[in-house]
Amino acid sequence: MLINFSKFFSGGKPVPFTAAYLAPEVQNVIPSGLTRESPYLAHPIFNMYHTEHELLRCMHRLQSKDLSVCHSMIPLGSCTMKLNATSEMMPVTFPNFTDIHLLRQVNILKEMFNELGELLCTITGFDSFSLQPNAGAAGECAGLMVIRAYHKVGLTSPGFIGADVCHLNLHKTFCIPHGGGGPGMGPVGVKKHLAPYLP
């Protein structure tokens, strides 16, 4: 099978080796102390289901036991550590990163962060990046805060963005108490063509 697989990538041409030729090199790749001696797939679950619908029902039962964002909030970050190679995570443990005093200015870190920001801008087409959020959830929150800050009162107006009618909820915007009632508590603004119909 290995030879047939190799021929596929060689465009059908003969490959310069045989399985017997490769066997001595691959037989002892795993040290004897690490080779498995127990049988494979010995758990009853692997011999319990023999039809497709039985297996599907088993998978559905397992799925119903899983906690996911469909059912509840779950902690983020469980995917990050297992998807990154250990060699990629090791630099985070280096003393040059972990033992820096909070008041010490480290220019090389600033350069590294700036370069990372520039690379991310190039990849995504954005113009600027903040590397301050330390987790995905914090990044999502920071993004929402940016959007909220952009849309705060004063940066635009209902008439400018094309609204014909707008009720100003002064209870929230101007701190008028609930149930206060009286003039000006529920103002409605309209464009000129609707002004004759105001109460």
N, C-alpha and C positions, 0 to 999 in steps of 0.2 A: 504494500500500500504506500509506503514511504517513497519507493521508486516511482510509482505512478504519480504521486503528488509532485515529485521533483520534475517529472517530465512535463507536467502541466505548466510549470513556470519556465521550463526551458524551451517552450514552443514546440514540443513534440520531438525534439532532438534527443539523442541518447545522452544519458548523464554519466559522468566519468567515475561512478562508484556503484557498488551493490550493497544490499542490506547486510550481507555477510561480512563485507569489508568494514562496515560501520559498527557492527555488533560489539566487538571488543571495546570500543571507545565509549559506548553508551551503557553497557551492562553494569559497570561499577561507578557510575556517576554519583549515586547516593551512597554515603558511607554506611557500612553494615549496621552501625549502631542507630541509624536513623530510619532504616527500612521498616515498613509495617509488617508485622507478623500475624496480627489478628485478621479474621475474615472481613470482607467488605459487605456493606448493606445488610448487616445481621439483625438490625432492629426490626421488630414485627411490622412496623409501619410500612416497610418496603415490600412486604409480602401480603399485606392486608387487602389491597385494592387491585382488582384485575380487569376492571373495565373503565372506559373513559368517564362515564357519568359518576361512577363511585369516586374516582380520583378528583373529579370536579367538585363533588359535594364535600370531600375532605378539605380541599383547598378553600372552599367557601366558609367552612366551619373555622378554619384557622384564621381566615381573613376577618371574621366577625369577632375574634378574640383580640385582634390587634387594635391598639390605640393610635388613631391617626388624626389629622387635622379635620377629617370629616366628622369626628365625634367630639373633639375637645382641643384645647390648646396643648401643644406638646413642646418640650424644650428643644430649641434649635442647637445645632452644633454637633449632633450625633453623626452627621454624614462627613463632616470636615476631616476629622482625624483618621477615619478609616479609608478615605479615598486618597489621601496624600501619602506618598512613600515616606518611610522613616528618614531617609536621607534628606528629604525636603524639609522635614520638621526639625532636624537636628540643629540647624543654625539658630533657631529660636532659643536654644538652651546655652548658647555660647556666652561666656562672661561679658564679652564686649556689648552684649545686648541686655543681659539680665542684671548686671551689677553696676549699671551707670547711675550715678547720683542724680537726683531729680533736678538739682540746680546747675548741673554741669552742662555746658553747651558742647554738643558733639556735631561738628560740621559735616563729618562723613555721613552721619545718619540723615541730616537734612538733604545732602546731595542725593542719597539713595532714595529718599521719599520723593524728592522733586523729579528724579529720573523715572521712578515708577509712575508718578502722576502723568508725566509726558507720554510715557508708553501707553497708559490706559486711554489717554485722550486720542492718541493715534489709532488705537484698535477700535474704539467705540465711536469716534467722530464727535465726541463732546469737547467742550472748550476748557473745562476745569474739573478737577476732582478734589474731594476732601478725603484724606486718609485717617481722619480722627476717629470715626466709628470703629470700635474694636470687634464687632460681631455683626452677623447678618441682620439680626433684629435691630441693633442700634443703627445700622445703615438704612434699613427700611424706615425707621423712625426719623432719621435725619432727612431722608428724602421727602417724607410727608411734611416735616417742618419747613423745608425749603419751599414746597408748593404752597403751604399755608401762608408763609411770609410774603410770597409773591402776590397772593390774592387778598391781602389785608385791605381794609377800607382806606381809601385815599389814593390808591394806585390806579383806580378806574372808577367808573360810575355806571349805574344801570342804564341811563340814557345813552351813554357813549357806546356800550356794548350792544345796543339795539333793543332793549326792553321797552315794551309799551306801557306796562303797569308794574308797579313794585310796591309791596307792603313793607314798610320798615319796621322790623321787630325791635322797637325801642326798649323793650323789657331787657333783652340781652345786650344790645349794643350800647345803650345809655343807662343801664342799671335802674330802670324804673321798676318798682316792686310789682310782684304778681297781684292781680286783682285791684290795682290802684284805680283804674278807670279814669274818666274825665277827658277833657280835650287834649289831643295830641298823643294819646296813648297807643293809637293804632293807625298812624298816618299812612295814606295810600297816595303815591305819586303816579302821574300819568303823563304821556306825551301830549302835545298840543291838540292833536286830532281827537283825543278822548276827554279833554278838559271840560267841554260843555256837559258831560254826563256825570261829573263828580257830584256827590250829595252835598 
